[in-house]
Amino acid sequence: MDDADRKILALLADHGRMSFAAIGKRISLSAPAVKRRVDRLEADGVIAGYQARVDTGQGTEAFLDVFCEGDTSLPTLRAALTKHPEVLGAYTVAGDAEAILHVRCAGMRELEIVIERLHAEPNIVRTRTQVVLTKLVER
């Protein structure tokens, strides 16, 4: 991977639908040259996919550490978490928590309701919440 590849990746990370011609113009390459590079980056697995960032108008985001009882299996935890549409992402982590969740809600009261619903799940014994104040970087 060279400097041109890194520039392409940075542009696509910020603007996933940017055309090859627009990318080429920004980094002084032709559109076909950009396409060849993007195709190679996709084939090599460097570009794993593309996604839409959706703004649902919900304004409160938080990260929740999730603590489970006993030997809760990952499929059991996944099944419990997928029932909650406010959970944007769920990740196993190293440390004292079993998982960390990225949650988006309309406001603080709705966040409190989500936390209460999570606590009602049979294997979740507690959570620790960190509310997002400012997004410094988002891709």
Backbone as ProteinMPNN parsed JSONL, in Angstrom:
{"seq_chain_A": "MDDADRKILALLADHGRMSFAAIGKRISLSAPAVKRRVDRLEADGVIAGYQARVDTGQGTEAFLDVFCEGDTSLPTLRAALTKHPEVLGAYTVAGDAEAILHVRCAGMRELEIVIERLHAEPNIVRTRTQVVLTKLVER", "coords_chain_A": {"N_chain_A": [[0.853, -1.169, 0.0], [0.619, 2.111, -0.943], [1.22, 5.709, -0.803], [-0.769, 6.896, -2.404], [-2.808, 4.968, -2.281], [-3.442, 5.165, 0.461], [-4.454, 7.772, 0.515], [-6.703, 7.47, -1.113], [-8.17, 5.68, 0.485], [-8.649, 7.306, 2.729], [-10.268, 9.306, 1.607], [-12.477, 7.763, 0.753], [-13.307, 6.796, 3.218], [-14.375, 9.043, 4.39], [-16.181, 9.898, 2.46], [-17.938, 7.771, 1.126], [-19.332, 7.391, -1.263], [-18.043, 8.803, -3.198], [-17.068, 9.542, -6.492], [-14.911, 7.763, -8.806], [-13.675, 9.496, -10.569], [-13.813, 11.947, -9.19], [-12.251, 11.352, -6.964], [-9.832, 10.825, -8.258], [-9.267, 13.357, -9.308], [-8.735, 14.764, -6.965], [-6.394, 13.534, -6.081], [-4.651, 13.504, -8.157], [-4.782, 11.425, -10.152], [-5.95, 9.326, -12.835], [-9.404, 8.452, -13.458], [-9.736, 5.685, -14.251], [-7.345, 4.645, -13.168], [-7.723, 5.052, -10.438], [-9.95, 3.398, -10.068], [-8.818, 0.86, -10.595], [-7.061, 0.683, -8.425], [-8.867, 0.797, -6.246], [-10.344, -1.524, -6.766], [-8.307, -3.412, -6.345], [-7.718, -2.946, -3.634], [-10.148, -3.725, -2.528], [-10.18, -6.447, -3.297], [-7.985, -7.359, -1.869], [-8.962, -7.203, 0.644], [-8.652, -4.949, 2.156], [-10.426, -2.843, 1.85], [-13.292, -3.519, 3.254], [-15.971, -3.239, 2.866], [-18.856, -1.164, 2.216], [-20.876, 1.325, 3.739], [-23.919, 2.944, 4.737], [-24.203, 5.905, 6.614], [-26.546, 6.584, 8.892], [-28.765, 9.072, 9.881], [-30.98, 9.229, 12.263], [-32.21, 11.215, 13.552], [-32.161, 10.961, 16.205], [-30.808, 12.01, 19.217], [-29.096, 11.335, 21.437], [-26.258, 9.602, 22.284], [-24.533, 6.761, 23.556], [-22.09, 4.73, 25.223], [-22.152, 1.556, 26.507], [-20.958, -0.49, 29.021], [-21.329, -3.921, 29.435], [-22.201, -6.3, 31.806], [-22.311, -9.673, 32.536], [-23.966, -12.56, 34.001], [-22.356, -15.462, 35.304], [-21.457, -17.987, 32.962], [-22.317, -16.8, 30.398], [-23.164, -17.409, 27.123], [-21.859, -16.33, 23.919], [-23.714, -16.476, 21.712], [-26.141, -16.39, 23.171], [-25.983, -13.889, 24.444], [-25.818, -12.237, 22.167], [-28.351, -12.739, 21.023], [-29.987, -11.598, 22.983], [-29.239, -8.902, 22.808], [-29.801, -8.121, 20.174], [-32.482, -7.691, 20.145], [-32.976, -5.112, 20.784], [-33.464, -2.232, 19.196], [-32.122, 0.175, 19.482], [-29.508, -0.389, 19.932], [-26.664, 0.068, 18.274], [-24.261, -1.166, 17.788], [-22.452, -3.976, 19.026], [-19.898, -5.327, 20.957], [-17.479, -7.72, 21.896], [-15.093, -7.471, 24.52], [-11.779, -7.053, 25.917], [-11.13, -7.126, 29.355], [-12.96, -6.083, 32.303], [-15.681, -6.074, 31.657], [-18.136, -7.939, 29.777], [-18.994, -7.155, 27.283], [-19.224, -4.282, 25.088], [-21.502, -1.755, 24.256], [-22.773, 0.266, 21.617], [-25.029, 2.758, 21.663], [-27.924, 4.489, 20.523], [-30.296, 6.978, 21.145], [-33.378, 8.908, 21.458], [-33.251, 10.758, 23.534], [-32.206, 11.535, 26.94], [-34.061, 10.382, 28.723], [-35.112, 8.313, 27.164], [-32.782, 6.83, 26.841], [-32.439, 5.961, 29.451], [-34.646, 4.249, 29.626], [-33.913, 2.285, 27.759], [-31.684, 1.223, 29.075], [-32.947, 0.187, 31.345], [-34.494, -1.799, 30.078], [-32.445, -3.428, 29.121], [-31.369, -4.307, 31.548], [-33.425, -5.939, 32.315], [-33.034, -8.193, 30.856], [-32.33, -11.658, 31.14], [-29.62, -12.567, 31.556], [-28.018, -10.357, 31.897], [-26.447, -8.56, 34.323], [-25.58, -6.059, 35.185], [-24.882, -2.695, 34.036], [-22.604, -0.214, 32.786], [-22.544, 3.133, 32.061], [-21.527, 5.453, 29.577], [-22.008, 8.546, 28.411], [-22.02, 10.07, 25.245], [-20.526, 13.115, 24.574], [-19.282, 14.789, 22.656], [-18.594, 14.188, 19.261], [-15.583, 13.413, 18.044], [-14.262, 12.199, 15.898], [-15.734, 10.538, 13.212], [-16.429, 7.911, 11.084]], "CA_chain_A": [[0.0, 0.0, 0.0], [1.428, 3.32, -1.046], [0.588, 6.951, -0.375], [-2.007, 7.095, -3.178], [-3.816, 4.078, -1.688], [-3.858, 5.744, 1.735], [-5.294, 8.937, 0.216], [-7.982, 6.932, -1.592], [-8.882, 5.147, 1.652], [-9.107, 8.428, 3.557], [-11.398, 9.94, 0.925], [-13.628, 6.861, 0.801], [-13.781, 6.704, 4.603], [-15.189, 10.234, 4.652], [-17.192, 10.067, 1.403], [-17.972, 6.442, 0.517], [-19.947, 7.399, -2.591], [-17.282, 9.678, -4.085], [-16.774, 8.883, -7.767], [-13.494, 7.55, -9.103], [-13.19, 10.723, -11.205], [-13.616, 12.964, -8.148], [-11.074, 10.936, -6.187], [-8.668, 11.04, -9.116], [-8.996, 14.793, -9.385], [-8.164, 15.195, -5.683], [-5.061, 12.965, -5.822], [-3.902, 13.566, -9.424], [-4.783, 10.156, -10.883], [-7.112, 9.176, -13.707], [-10.487, 7.637, -12.897], [-9.433, 4.253, -14.377], [-6.273, 4.275, -12.232], [-8.35, 4.978, -9.115], [-10.783, 2.194, -10.052], [-7.925, -0.308, -10.453], [-6.566, 0.657, -7.047], [-9.982, 0.438, -5.368], [-10.61, -2.952, -7.007], [-7.251, -4.182, -5.678], [-7.915, -2.805, -2.189], [-11.291, -4.583, -2.189], [-9.764, -7.848, -3.451], [-7.045, -7.662, -0.782], [-9.673, -7.139, 1.918], [-8.392, -3.694, 2.86], [-11.774, -2.268, 1.868], [-14.143, -4.663, 3.599], [-17.337, -2.968, 2.446], [-19.33, 0.21, 2.258], [-22.106, 1.407, 4.517], [-24.545, 4.257, 4.871], [-24.347, 6.444, 7.96], [-27.94, 7.002, 8.959], [-29.113, 10.0, 10.947], [-32.392, 9.01, 12.565], [-32.708, 12.347, 14.307], [-32.034, 10.676, 17.63], [-29.694, 12.841, 19.594], [-28.255, 10.91, 22.549], [-25.499, 8.374, 22.072], [-23.796, 6.317, 24.736], [-21.422, 3.432, 25.204], [-22.505, 0.843, 27.731], [-20.281, -1.732, 29.369], [-22.332, -4.909, 29.842], [-21.683, -7.343, 32.683], [-23.248, -10.805, 32.527], [-23.778, -13.536, 35.069], [-21.825, -16.779, 34.969], [-20.878, -18.278, 31.651], [-23.269, -16.456, 29.344], [-22.552, -17.658, 25.813], [-21.978, -15.228, 22.967], [-25.009, -16.508, 21.009], [-27.202, -15.959, 24.088], [-25.857, -12.441, 24.602], [-26.178, -11.643, 20.875], [-29.812, -12.824, 20.89], [-30.587, -10.616, 23.891], [-28.942, -7.535, 22.379], [-30.414, -7.8, 18.881], [-33.884, -7.322, 20.373], [-33.031, -3.692, 21.132], [-33.07, -1.497, 17.988], [-31.254, 1.308, 19.815], [-28.124, -0.873, 19.967], [-26.07, 0.194, 16.946], [-23.162, -2.115, 17.701], [-22.128, -4.69, 20.269], [-18.554, -5.862, 20.755], [-16.818, -8.311, 23.052], [-13.906, -6.691, 24.849], [-10.907, -7.53, 26.982], [-11.338, -6.298, 30.536], [-13.915, -6.617, 33.266], [-17.013, -6.225, 31.045], [-18.23, -8.953, 28.722], [-19.215, -6.502, 25.996], [-19.501, -2.85, 25.074], [-22.558, -1.448, 23.302], [-22.958, 1.63, 21.13], [-26.48, 2.939, 21.715], [-28.427, 5.812, 20.139], [-31.684, 7.188, 21.585], [-33.884, 10.263, 21.234], [-32.849, 11.635, 24.628], [-31.751, 10.876, 28.162], [-35.126, 9.528, 29.274], [-35.152, 7.108, 26.33], [-31.596, 6.049, 27.194], [-32.751, 5.314, 30.726], [-35.57, 3.146, 29.328], [-33.114, 1.225, 27.121], [-30.879, 0.597, 30.133], [-33.876, -0.629, 32.14], [-34.832, -2.988, 29.285], [-31.262, -4.299, 29.121], [-31.284, -4.928, 32.878], [-34.473, -6.961, 32.399], [-32.564, -9.409, 30.179], [-31.984, -12.597, 32.216], [-28.192, -12.795, 31.816], [-27.315, -9.088, 32.12], [-26.583, -8.218, 35.743], [-25.421, -4.62, 35.364], [-24.246, -1.95, 32.957], [-21.933, 1.043, 33.143], [-22.881, 3.989, 30.923], [-20.754, 6.649, 29.259], [-22.766, 9.308, 27.423], [-21.185, 10.806, 24.295], [-20.72, 14.563, 24.602], [-18.842, 15.335, 21.377], [-17.965, 13.252, 18.325], [-14.352, 14.003, 17.529], [-14.046, 11.578, 14.589], [-16.701, 9.496, 12.879], [-16.274, 7.508, 9.678]], "C_chain_A": [[0.897, 1.229, 0.0], [0.614, 4.549, -0.626], [-0.727, 7.208, -1.117], [-3.129, 6.216, -2.627], [-4.339, 4.66, -0.375], [-4.761, 6.967, 1.522], [-6.673, 8.494, -0.269], [-8.802, 6.432, -0.412], [-9.432, 6.266, 2.532], [-10.313, 9.11, 2.919], [-12.641, 9.064, 0.985], [-14.18, 6.72, 2.215], [-14.685, 7.888, 4.939], [-16.358, 10.389, 3.689], [-17.266, 8.779, 0.592], [-18.56, 6.39, -0.876], [-19.215, 8.311, -3.573], [-16.91, 8.914, -5.353], [-15.266, 8.721, -7.947], [-12.898, 8.806, -9.735], [-12.91, 11.804, -10.16], [-12.408, 12.628, -7.282], [-9.813, 11.226, -6.981], [-8.276, 12.499, -9.202], [-8.311, 15.288, -8.116], [-6.732, 14.706, -5.488], [-4.217, 12.845, -7.089], [-3.708, 12.201, -10.074], [-6.008, 10.134, -11.788], [-8.166, 8.319, -13.014], [-10.216, 6.144, -13.067], [-8.332, 3.784, -13.418], [-6.828, 4.15, -10.814], [-9.179, 3.71, -9.011], [-9.931, 0.945, -9.882], [-7.425, -0.431, -9.017], [-7.672, 0.248, -6.073], [-10.319, -1.041, -5.534], [-9.582, -3.822, -6.284], [-7.414, -4.122, -4.161], [-9.102, -3.641, -1.713], [-10.887, -6.054, -2.238], [-8.83, -8.276, -2.325], [-7.706, -7.615, 0.593], [-9.406, -5.881, 2.719], [-9.686, -2.886, 2.949], [-12.717, -3.44, 2.064], [-15.586, -4.457, 3.16], [-17.645, -1.496, 2.561], [-20.615, 0.224, 3.066], [-22.628, 2.831, 4.52], [-24.534, 4.653, 6.336], [-25.724, 7.079, 8.022], [-28.136, 7.943, 10.136], [-30.609, 9.879, 11.184], [-33.001, 10.182, 13.322], [-32.645, 12.122, 15.808], [-30.731, 11.288, 18.116], [-28.78, 12.377, 20.695], [-27.582, 9.595, 22.204], [-24.734, 8.049, 23.335], [-23.093, 5.01, 24.426], [-21.693, 2.785, 26.55], [-21.624, -0.383, 27.879], [-21.345, -2.672, 29.903], [-21.645, -6.006, 30.645], [-22.737, -8.437, 32.783], [-22.962, -11.734, 33.691], [-23.185, -14.818, 34.495], [-21.192, -16.873, 33.602], [-21.9, -18.026, 30.551], [-22.579, -16.618, 27.997], [-22.742, -16.448, 24.901], [-23.283, -15.287, 22.176], [-26.174, -16.048, 21.893], [-27.178, -14.446, 24.258], [-26.268, -11.73, 23.314], [-27.699, -11.633, 20.699], [-30.502, -11.793, 21.779], [-30.413, -9.197, 23.355], [-29.62, -7.164, 21.07], [-31.887, -7.438, 19.006], [-34.058, -5.819, 20.591], [-32.551, -2.857, 19.942], [-32.167, -0.295, 18.259], [-29.782, 0.91, 19.858], [-27.586, -0.857, 18.539], [-24.962, -0.815, 16.726], [-22.924, -2.742, 19.052], [-20.836, -5.448, 20.03], [-18.073, -6.537, 22.031], [-15.51, -7.561, 23.262], [-13.05, -7.424, 25.875], [-11.098, -6.587, 28.166], [-12.411, -6.89, 31.417], [-15.322, -6.782, 32.702], [-16.979, -7.32, 29.985], [-18.337, -8.315, 27.344], [-19.363, -5.001, 26.194], [-20.519, -2.606, 23.966], [-22.473, 0.009, 22.882], [-24.457, 1.803, 20.949], [-26.834, 4.357, 21.278], [-29.912, 5.889, 20.475], [-32.084, 8.635, 21.309], [-33.413, 11.231, 22.315], [-32.466, 10.831, 25.851], [-32.82, 9.967, 28.754], [-35.214, 8.225, 28.487], [-33.94, 6.22, 26.591], [-31.837, 5.295, 28.495], [-33.681, 4.114, 30.515], [-34.826, 1.981, 28.68], [-32.299, 0.485, 28.173], [-31.761, -0.286, 31.012], [-34.256, -1.906, 31.391], [-33.655, -3.956, 29.228], [-31.127, -5.014, 30.462], [-32.339, -6.011, 33.065], [-34.083, -8.248, 31.67], [-32.014, -10.36, 31.238], [-30.494, -12.715, 32.535], [-27.402, -11.517, 32.071], [-27.551, -8.661, 33.566], [-26.382, -6.728, 36.018], [-24.79, -4.013, 34.123], [-23.531, -0.743, 33.551], [-22.03, 1.926, 31.901], [-21.939, 5.174, 30.814], [-21.49, 7.364, 28.133], [-21.795, 10.099, 26.55], [-21.535, 12.288, 24.38], [-20.415, 15.181, 23.241], [-18.246, 14.226, 20.534], [-16.738, 13.942, 17.744], [-14.042, 13.496, 16.129], [-15.135, 10.543, 14.395], [-16.552, 9.192, 11.408], [-17.324, 6.531, 9.293]], "O_chain_A": [[1.802, 1.367, 0.823], [-0.52, 4.437, -0.161], [-1.692, 7.686, -0.519], [-4.271, 6.664, -2.517], [-5.545, 4.647, -0.127], [-5.722, 7.168, 2.265], [-7.688, 9.073, 0.118], [-9.994, 6.723, -0.315], [-10.557, 6.176, 3.023], [-11.272, 9.453, 3.61], [-13.738, 9.561, 1.239], [-15.385, 6.543, 2.396], [-15.65, 7.743, 5.689], [-17.399, 10.941, 4.047], [-16.717, 8.704, -0.507], [-18.313, 5.432, -1.608], [-19.717, 8.565, -4.668], [-16.482, 7.761, -5.282], [-14.463, 9.428, -7.338], [-11.746, 9.147, -9.468], [-11.894, 12.495, -10.233], [-11.636, 13.512, -6.91], [-8.852, 11.794, -6.463], [-7.092, 12.838, -9.173], [-7.415, 16.129, -8.177], [-5.937, 15.365, -4.818], [-3.19, 12.166, -7.094], [-2.603, 11.859, -10.495], [-6.986, 10.839, -11.538], [-7.857, 7.556, -12.098], [-10.439, 5.384, -12.124], [-8.38, 2.661, -12.916], [-6.445, 3.244, -10.074], [-9.13, 3.016, -7.995], [-10.284, 0.059, -9.104], [-7.376, -1.529, -8.463], [-7.438, -0.559, -5.173], [-10.554, -1.736, -4.546], [-9.931, -4.839, -5.684], [-7.263, -5.136, -3.479], [-9.066, -4.203, -0.619], [-11.21, -6.82, -1.33], [-8.876, -9.422, -1.878], [-7.076, -7.951, 1.595], [-9.883, -5.754, 3.847], [-10.002, -2.317, 3.994], [-12.917, -4.251, 1.16], [-16.348, -5.421, 3.09], [-16.801, -0.691, 2.953], [-21.359, -0.757, 3.074], [-21.879, 3.79, 4.331], [-24.824, 3.832, 7.206], [-26.018, 8.012, 7.276], [-27.722, 7.644, 11.256], [-31.41, 10.373, 10.391], [-34.175, 10.146, 13.69], [-33.029, 12.992, 16.59], [-29.681, 11.107, 17.5], [-27.731, 12.993, 20.884], [-28.239, 8.607, 21.876], [-24.337, 8.938, 24.087], [-23.454, 4.288, 23.496], [-21.487, 3.394, 27.6], [-21.548, -1.217, 26.976], [-22.17, -2.278, 30.727], [-20.636, -6.567, 30.217], [-23.902, -8.169, 33.076], [-21.884, -11.711, 34.285], [-23.47, -15.206, 33.362], [-20.491, -15.969, 33.149], [-22.299, -18.956, 29.85], [-21.525, -16.027, 27.76], [-23.661, -15.65, 25.086], [-23.913, -14.248, 21.977], [-27.093, -15.388, 21.409], [-28.222, -13.795, 24.221], [-26.985, -10.731, 23.361], [-28.268, -10.628, 20.272], [-31.491, -11.184, 21.372], [-31.332, -8.383, 23.437], [-29.98, -6.003, 20.874], [-32.478, -6.927, 18.054], [-35.182, -5.319, 20.582], [-31.346, -2.779, 19.7], [-31.512, 0.2, 17.341], [-28.905, 1.773, 19.825], [-27.994, -1.661, 17.701], [-24.746, -1.269, 15.602], [-23.161, -2.127, 20.092], [-20.692, -6.133, 19.018], [-18.236, -5.994, 23.123], [-14.897, -7.078, 22.31], [-13.529, -8.295, 26.601], [-11.214, -5.375, 27.982], [-12.739, -8.07, 31.295], [-16.094, -7.577, 33.238], [-15.942, -7.592, 29.38], [-17.837, -8.857, 26.358], [-19.592, -4.517, 27.302], [-20.416, -3.173, 22.878], [-22.143, 0.88, 23.687], [-25.083, 1.08, 20.173], [-26.136, 5.312, 21.619], [-30.686, 4.993, 20.139], [-31.248, 9.474, 20.973], [-33.197, 12.409, 22.032], [-32.407, 9.602, 25.81], [-32.501, 8.882, 29.241], [-35.373, 7.154, 29.072], [-34.053, 4.995, 26.566], [-31.478, 4.125, 28.617], [-33.513, 3.08, 31.161], [-35.078, 0.822, 29.01], [-32.234, -0.744, 28.16], [-31.359, -1.39, 31.381], [-34.332, -2.977, 31.994], [-33.848, -5.171, 29.28], [-30.804, -6.201, 30.502], [-32.163, -6.907, 33.89], [-34.731, -9.28, 31.848], [-31.304, -9.923, 32.144], [-30.14, -12.944, 33.692], [-26.226, -11.588, 32.429], [-28.685, -8.431, 33.985], [-26.945, -6.192, 36.972], [-24.241, -4.715, 33.275], [-23.819, -0.314, 34.669], [-21.639, 1.51, 30.811], [-21.596, 5.814, 31.808], [-21.585, 6.841, 27.022], [-20.862, 10.722, 27.056], [-22.701, 12.666, 24.271], [-21.187, 15.993, 22.732], [-17.474, 13.41, 21.037], [-16.856, 14.941, 17.034], [-13.612, 14.263, 15.268], [-15.429, 9.762, 15.3], [-16.547, 10.099, 10.575], [-17.356, 6.078, 8.149]]}, "name": "protein", "num_of_chains": 1, "seq": "MDDADRKILALLADHGRMSFAAIGKRISLSAPAVKRRVDRLEADGVIAGYQARVDTGQGTEAFLDVFCEGDTSLPTLRAALTKHPEVLGAYTVAGDAEAILHVRCAGMRELEIVIERLHAEPNIVRTRTQVVLTKLVER"}
